[in-house]
Amino acid sequence: MSKTIVAIIGCGTIANSAPIPAYVANPDAEIKYFCDIRKERAEKAADQYGCGEAIEDYRIILEDPEVEAVSICTPNNCHALIAIDCMRAGKHVLCEKPAARTYEEALEMQKVQHETGKTLNIGVVNRFNTGVNIIKKMIEEGELGDLYHVYVSFRSHRSIPGLGGDFTNKAVAGGGALIDWGVHFLDIVMYCAGDPDPKTVTGQTYSKLGKDMKNYSYINMWAGPPNYEGTYDVDDFVTAMIRTAGPSITVNGAWAQNIGVNEMYIDFLGDKAGIRLQYGADFTIYSAKHGALLESNPKFAQTDQFQNEIDSFLSCIKSGEKLPSHIDTVILTAKIIQAIYQSSEQRTEISFVKEGALA
Ligand SMILES: NC(=O)c1ccc[n+]([C@@H]2O[C@H](COP(=O)([O-])OP(=O)(O)OC[C@H]3O[C@@H](n4cnc5c(N)ncnc54)[C@H](O)[C@@H]3O)[C@@H](O)[C@H]2O)c1
């Protein structure tokens, strides 16, 4: 079988930490281009991995019929434009999360996917996580009983990324803690619960601890250092309640909050058993039997979720299989996130079952 020729667009943090090494490790893929508007980053990747040509304009990729697949690892404001251009040029696309800055942009991407028939997967990498898939199976097989509620907490004392950079600028990122971290947490919930249709959403976002940039205290800053000349106009805290055709969901998430202990977990609450999943780690099952309260910690071999994601993307291009990370499923999370922002702005509940709500 011939190798799939791949191009990487955006050679920053995530590209170097996950997708590029995963393509290099897959014997069926060959990276032909590293593209970044900061050409030195593309050149560094080409040097480091000993393959590919460094370019700064992704339109070169569009014109090269040899390229079958692209990984989009740029900031959120370029996702829709580049993904749409690539699909229209006949390329299969794996686009980093979130799908886009807004639900409308994600819908446009989905529309072009349907028109062109090219693959469009979003980097909701937890769908390729071993523990998450075990939980999904347990829920599907009724081991939790009736899954009636899911509680989501992703709260940190001080974790605002790159203050004044791309992540804290709404025009670039589309939002803050909710769209950047919340997208992963909500995606796990939706996946494990069988992607239930959202019915109503109410939420409130806050921009409190980061907006006075010079007085923001921190110890470490990912995606830093701060740029005090930049913009901070995104949420650093979100609280929300979502009713779906399946379980109800409550969300509390913060890049920064005055709390003692960081909390990164999801509680799946069934009437027979409950599960607490520690984000990116193991899970615990809680139940009761014969008057005893039971707690168990399943042991299993974790696999590399990023490698699984890239391997699955490459094989679905050949097989035509629709992966769980397809835009058709991920679009629901984009809809919920937009509704939380809309609910917060309008200080009202957003309903998908009444007239006048988002389609
Ligand atoms: N899946 C995950 O868990 C995960 C983790 C981190 C980041 N991400 C996502 O990945 C994306 C990138 O995040 P990052 O932390 O790597 O950011 P980054 O700033 O480190 O890297 C982005 C790169 O894209 C380049 N770029 C910008 N516009 C471009 C264009 N038009 N053409 C080519 N290159 C362009 C920038 O110069 C930069 O080098 C974001 O959407 C983010 O949400 C996903």
The ligand as a Gaussian input file, in Angstrom:
#p B3LYP/6-31G(d) Opt

LIG

0 1
 N       -5.676000      18.439000      21.156000
 C       -5.184000      19.078000      22.188000
 O       -5.197000      18.571000      23.308000
 C       -4.618000      20.458000      22.006000
 C       -3.643000      20.916000      22.884000
 C       -3.119000      22.192000      22.673000
 C       -3.587000      22.983000      21.627000
 N       -4.561000      22.519000      20.811000
 C       -5.086000      23.364000      19.714000
 O       -4.094000      23.450000      18.702000
 C       -4.131000      24.738000      18.091000
 C       -2.754000      25.360000      18.173000
 O       -2.372000      25.509000      19.524000
 P       -0.828000      25.637000      19.933000
 O       -0.804000      25.628000      21.425000
 O       -0.010000      24.664000      19.185000
 O       -0.534000      27.124000      19.399000
 P        0.868000      27.727000      18.937000
 O        0.695000      29.191000      18.900000
 O        1.964000      27.148000      19.768000
 O        1.051000      27.181000      17.448000
 C        0.260000      27.622000      16.380000
 C        1.179000      27.828000      15.171000
 O        0.374000      28.124000      14.045000
 C        1.067000      29.098000      13.259000
 N        0.120000      29.752000      12.359000
 C       -0.789000      30.725000      12.646000
 N       -1.502000      31.051000      11.550000
 C       -1.041000      30.256000      10.547000
 C       -1.371000      30.117000       9.169000
 N       -2.333000      30.864000       8.594000
 N       -0.671000      29.221000       8.414000
 C        0.310000      28.473000       8.969000
 N        0.671000      28.562000      10.276000
 C       -0.002000      29.440000      11.052000
 C        1.703000      30.008000      14.293000
 O        2.761000      30.759000      13.757000
 C        2.155000      28.997000      15.350000
 O        3.476000      28.544000      15.129000
 C       -5.224000      25.521000      18.819000
 O       -6.408000      25.442000      18.085000
 C       -5.381000      24.787000      20.145000
 O       -6.683000      24.891000      20.695000
 C       -5.062000      21.268000      20.963000

